[in-house]
Structures are given as C-alpha cells and as structure tokens.
Amino acid sequence: MAFRSIHHLTRLSACLVATALALWAQPSEATKRLQERNKMFEPAVIQVAENVYTAIGYQVSANSMIVGDDGVIIVDPGQMPSAAREVRAAFEEISSLPVRAIVYTHGHGDHTNGAPAFFEPGKGIEVWARDNYGSEQALVRSKGLGPGLRASNSQGFDLPLEQRMGIGIAIPPDRRPQGNMMQDGLRRPGAPAASPRPAQVRPTHKFSEQRKSLEIAGVRLELVAAPGETQDQLYVWLPDQRVVFAGDNFYQSWPNVYPLRGTARRSLRDWIASIDKMVQQDPLHVVGGHTTPMLNDAKTVLANYRDAMQWVLDRTLDGLSKQMTPDELVEYARLPERFAELDYLGDYYGTVEGTIRDLYAQDLGWFDGDALSLHRESPRKQSERLADLAGGVDALVAKARELMDSDDPLGAAQLLRHAIRLRPEDSAAKLMMADALAIVGERTFNGPVRNYTLSTSNRYRKQAQEQQ
C-alpha cells in the first residue's frame, strides 16, 4: 500500500515527532539507567586512603591528589584549566602544601589540558609521563586523520542539551542542564570561560623502562608502563597505601576497545596484560580514569575486569577456529552471567559487541568468510533489488510506516535507508527516518552508540527541513 500523497506523509511525520517526544517524556529503561548513573558525577572529593584524594564531577576525568611530607602530587589534572582551578581550590581545603609533581597517565587532553591550573613555571615541578607520551595523537596526525571524519559524533559534542546523556565519562549534572553531557566546552554559570585551546604543559620527565620507582615529597610511588586504551598509558602504584591509579585502563564500564570515532587501534591483549599487572600488585583501592574510585576490593574488581576481557578474547578465538562470521561471534562470545551482572562491566562506554567485531577485523581483516561478500553490489543496486521485491519505493515507505505503527523503529529505519538512497529528495521519508532513529537512540544503552544514532537522526531531520 503506497502513501496517497507527500502531504499525507508529512502529516504522519508530524505525528511521529510527537510520538518520539512522548518517548523522551517517558524514558526507556536504557535512559533511566543512564540517568541513575549520572548521580555518580555530583562534584565531590573522595578520600581514597589516608593521604590520597580524588575529585569527581568537577571535570570529565577523575583528578587525584597525593599528599606528601612537604608537597602534593597531582595525578591527571583534567581537561580544562578553569575547571581544574576549581579542583585545586577543593584540594587546597585539604592541604595547602605546594605541588611538587604532576603525573599524566596518558596523553589524552581530558587528562592533561588542565595542568596549567597546577603547574607554576620556575617552581621545579616535575611532570611525569612515559617516553612515548602522545603517541596516539601523533599516529592519527601521521595518517592525515583528524576530527570530523564522520558526519555524526559518538561523544555527543554535536547534540543539543536535551539529548545529551552521561556515559560513564561525563560532565556532572550541575555542568550539564537536564542531566546531559559534553566532554568539553561546558562550565558552571558564572565560571570563567574556558579557552578552546588551553596552554600545554609538556612532560619534564619521561621514563622508558617498564617500571620507574620514585620518591617525591616523601611519597614512595611507582610508574608502570601499561598499554591499553592508549599505547602511552601508565598506572601509578602506591605500595604503602595499596592504591593503584589505573588511568583509562579502568573505568566502571566495559572498556572502549573500539572507539566509534576511529583513532588508533587498541589491543585487547595489551589491555588484559596491563590489568593483570595491577592485579598482581594486590591493590586495595583503584582510582579509574573517569568514574568514582572503587575502595577496599580493588583486586577482585580488577580481576573480574581482566577475566571478562580474557573470556571475550578466548571465546572469539575459539569461534574463529570454527569459522564463525562476526555476526555469529557476537552471540557466541557474549559475557556469561557472572560477568554480565556486574555493573562496572556494563556497556556504558565500550561494548562487548564492538570488541568482538574489532578483534575479528584486527586478526582476520574485513572479509567475513561469506563468498557473497567478495561480490558485493553497490548500495544503490542493493536498494533497487529490495524496492523491486517490495513493489517500489512507495511500498518500502508504506511498510516503514506500518513498522513505526507497530513499534519497530529499527525495522522502519532499515527500509527507509533504501528508500532514501533511491529517492534522496523525499523529505517526508527523511523525517520518518529521523523519528525512527530518535526512538532507537533513546532506547540505546551504550553512550557512544546512542550519541551517534541521535546525531544521525538530527542530520536527517535537518536535511528534510532544508528540502521542504
């Protein structure tokens, strides 16, 4: 059954918008769980050990202070100098001792750009990192890659406030109205504006060995090479307090082994080995790169994190030996209940599915073993075949409408993709696609997938409005 007119379809799309808005007013279980997660990011300074404190909620990353005899050590000063100054003020309510050292767990800007708030030139402050500091960014630049490679954004930077949602690495509620998030550019009302290009504080001290033992301000600590989320990653170990600062090798989420934005490839094997190093230290407390510290049971937490990743790796390799396709592996290598029930292994930021698919791609390449994948027709030809089977483009759109009415927005979007490919001037179909993806996105738990889906929905809506 075809639509009677474009006008009819436009009116229908308006109804679908109302339906989508109603869904946002009555959030899905995925949204409710993410909203509950956001409560973690109320600004607070958490005492981890007798002389160790971690600030959560002031910035996108966790920022820590170790208090020594005659000074303090800062681990990961954060993303923005303006917000980092608030962290410093909060820390100075605990200790007014001068900063003696800063440690970067890795080169990502959300962990390093806040350094000017703590670093004072000429004061002899040591800034520590590994000798391959910044290697990920250098690799991306060497390939000629950069931001904007994909039209939609997985971090939510391009989403309006009412659609942004915390993903386990988030700006806290008082920095994002209505419980929303963005990893940079947000500030408290009345706070100084942050520079989009903060001054860089480069490392003054680097180490090339696997483990570097130091004593700073009377504090014994070890910096340990720990490739994982980045190749320049390290963790900080305080043997006397049994505290491990894991950087972005641990946060309360399944690890983001494959970031949707692309960037450099990440090795699950390296990640597992680095977490195992931490487990072998017999830690009591673990401070992750973004979420709240996990106290008193760090060894168990990290062991579960390591073992869950090892399960996925082993299971994927076993499936490969059985010549399974990526789609089959996603089901075959899913987490067993003993891991799936742990909230800190939930798909808040990374996904088990994304990890499995990337493992396949890294180990076997793009070919999925299906002979027809070696003879792919063009996307337009595939759409033409489907339209012919359905009885034309109008029939595809009509079936999409039926699927929307039966609460199958993903099915509708699958059909509308083909219709739009064949009839790109069809603004009404694009509006329906926007509505379908808005619903799919709102029901999606994983933050980057959710953000990317909603961003794509918004692009379709904008295109449709411009065409009308």
Secondary structure as the mmCIF struct_conf table of DSSP 4:
data_model
#
loop_
_struct_conf.conf_type_id
_struct_conf.id
_struct_conf.beg_label_comp_id
_struct_conf.beg_label_asym_id
_struct_conf.beg_label_seq_id
_struct_conf.end_label_comp_id
_struct_conf.end_label_asym_id
_struct_conf.end_label_seq_id
BEND BEND1 ARG A 4 ARG A 4
HELX_RH_AL_P HELX_RH_AL_P1 ILE A 6 ALA A 25
BEND BEND2 GLN A 26 GLN A 26
HELX_RH_AL_P HELX_RH_AL_P2 GLU A 29 ASN A 38
HELX_RH_3T_P HELX_RH_3T_P1 LYS A 39 PHE A 41
BEND BEND3 GLU A 42 GLU A 42
STRN STRN1 ALA A 44 ALA A 49
TURN_TY1_P TURN_TY1_P1 GLU A 50 ASN A 51
STRN STRN2 VAL A 52 ILE A 56
BEND BEND4 GLY A 57 SER A 61
STRN STRN3 ASN A 63 VAL A 67
BEND BEND5 ASP A 69 ASP A 70
STRN STRN4 VAL A 72 VAL A 75
BEND BEND6 GLN A 79 GLN A 79
HELX_RH_AL_P HELX_RH_AL_P3 PRO A 81 GLU A 92
TURN_TY1_P TURN_TY1_P2 GLU A 93 ILE A 94
HELX_LH_PP_P HELX_LH_PP_P1 LEU A 97 PRO A 98
STRN STRN5 VAL A 99 VAL A 103
BEND BEND7 THR A 105 GLY A 107
HELX_RH_AL_P HELX_RH_AL_P4 GLY A 109 THR A 112
TURN_TY1_P TURN_TY1_P3 ASN A 113 GLY A 114
HELX_RH_3T_P HELX_RH_3T_P2 ALA A 115 ALA A 117
TURN_TY1_P TURN_TY1_P4 PHE A 118 PHE A 118
TURN_TY1_P TURN_TY1_P5 PRO A 121 GLY A 122
BEND BEND8 LYS A 123 LYS A 123
STRN STRN6 GLU A 126 ARG A 130
TURN_TY1_P TURN_TY1_P6 ASP A 131 GLY A 134
HELX_RH_AL_P HELX_RH_AL_P5 SER A 135 SER A 142
TURN_TY1_P TURN_TY1_P7 LYS A 143 GLY A 144
TURN_TY1_P TURN_TY1_P8 PRO A 147 GLY A 148
BEND BEND9 LEU A 149 SER A 152
TURN_TY1_P TURN_TY1_P9 SER A 154 GLN A 155
BEND BEND10 GLY A 156 GLY A 156
TURN_TY1_P TURN_TY1_P10 PHE A 157 ASP A 158
BEND BEND11 LEU A 159 LEU A 159
HELX_RH_3T_P HELX_RH_3T_P3 LEU A 161 GLN A 163
BEND BEND12 GLY A 168 ILE A 169
HELX_RH_3T_P HELX_RH_3T_P4 PRO A 173 ARG A 175
BEND BEND13 ARG A 176 ARG A 176
HELX_RH_3T_P HELX_RH_3T_P5 PRO A 177 GLY A 179
BEND BEND14 GLN A 183 GLY A 185
TURN_TY1_P TURN_TY1_P11 PRO A 189 GLY A 190
BEND BEND15 ALA A 191 ALA A 191
HELX_LH_PP_P HELX_LH_PP_P2 PRO A 192 SER A 195
BEND BEND16 PRO A 196 ARG A 197
HELX_LH_PP_P HELX_LH_PP_P3 PRO A 198 GLN A 200
BEND BEND17 THR A 204 THR A 204
STRN STRN7 HIS A 205 PHE A 207
BEND BEND18 GLU A 209 GLN A 210
STRN STRN8 ARG A 211 ILE A 216
TURN_TY1_P TURN_TY1_P12 ALA A 217 GLY A 218
STRN STRN9 VAL A 219 ALA A 225
BEND BEND19 GLY A 228 THR A 230
TURN_TY1_P TURN_TY1_P13 GLN A 231 ASP A 232
STRN STRN10 LEU A 234 LEU A 238
TURN_TY1_P TURN_TY1_P14 PRO A 239 ARG A 242
STRN STRN11 VAL A 243 GLY A 247
TURN_TY1_P TURN_TY1_P15 ASP A 248 ASN A 249
BEND BEND20 GLN A 252 TRP A 254
BEND BEND21 VAL A 257 TYR A 258
TURN_TY1_P TURN_TY1_P16 LEU A 260 ARG A 261
BEND BEND22 ALA A 264 ALA A 264
HELX_RH_AL_P HELX_RH_AL_P6 LEU A 268 GLN A 280
TURN_TY1_P TURN_TY1_P17 GLN A 281 GLN A 281
BEND BEND23 LEU A 284 LEU A 284
STRN STRN12 HIS A 285 GLY A 288
BEND BEND24 GLY A 289 THR A 291
STRN STRN13 MET A 294 MET A 294
BEND BEND25 ASN A 296 ASN A 296
HELX_RH_AL_P HELX_RH_AL_P7 ALA A 298 SER A 321
TURN_TY1_P TURN_TY1_P18 LYS A 322 GLN A 323
HELX_RH_AL_P HELX_RH_AL_P8 PRO A 326 TYR A 332
TURN_TY1_P TURN_TY1_P19 ALA A 333 ALA A 333
HELX_LH_PP_P HELX_LH_PP_P4 ARG A 334 PRO A 336
HELX_RH_AL_P HELX_RH_AL_P9 GLU A 337 ALA A 340
TURN_TY1_P TURN_TY1_P20 GLU A 341 GLU A 341
HELX_RH_3T_P HELX_RH_3T_P6 ASP A 343 LEU A 345
BEND BEND26 GLY A 346 GLY A 350
HELX_RH_AL_P HELX_RH_AL_P10 VAL A 352 LEU A 364
BEND BEND27 TRP A 366 TRP A 366
BEND BEND28 GLY A 369 GLY A 369
HELX_RH_3T_P HELX_RH_3T_P7 ALA A 371 HIS A 375
HELX_LH_PP_P HELX_LH_PP_P5 ARG A 376 SER A 378
HELX_RH_AL_P HELX_RH_AL_P11 PRO A 379 ALA A 390
TURN_TY1_P TURN_TY1_P21 GLY A 391 GLY A 391
BEND BEND29 GLY A 392 GLY A 392
HELX_RH_AL_P HELX_RH_AL_P12 VAL A 393 ASP A 405
TURN_TY1_P TURN_TY1_P22 SER A 406 ASP A 407
HELX_RH_AL_P HELX_RH_AL_P13 PRO A 409 LEU A 422
TURN_TY1_P TURN_TY1_P23 PRO A 424 GLU A 425
HELX_RH_AL_P HELX_RH_AL_P14 SER A 427 GLU A 442
TURN_TY1_P TURN_TY1_P24 ARG A 443 ARG A 443
BEND BEND30 ASN A 446 ASN A 446
HELX_RH_AL_P HELX_RH_AL_P15 GLY A 447 GLN A 467
#
